[in-house]
Amino acid sequence: MAYVVFLAGLAAVLAGLTWFARWAKRHGRGSGVAGALAAYEEAYRTTAHESHHELRRQADRKSESGSPDDF
């Protein structure tokens, strides 16, 4: 019986965290955590930090689409 109570509690906590993650993403509240993780990666995982910035630059870049007349 104790296992059932433990698993029910674990499921409730995981469901609450999932709900909070969706709520934070929907309301744009996740940027603080992303900034903290970026600072950690800059200090301890240099290659991951560089990759993070490269991916951000790629996302910010607008792709140039050619004109239909460019043959």
Contacts in CASP RR format, 6 or more apart in sequence:
PFRMAT RR
TARGET T0000
AUTHOR 0000-0000-0000
METHOD contacts of the structure
MODEL  1
MAYVVFLAGLAAVLAGLTWFARWAKRHGRGSGVAGALAAYEEAYRTTAHE
SHHELRRQADRKSESGSPDDF
23 29 0 8 1.000
24 30 0 8 1.000
38 49 0 8 1.000
38 52 0 8 1.000
41 48 0 8 1.000
41 49 0 8 1.000
41 52 0 8 1.000
42 49 0 8 1.000
END
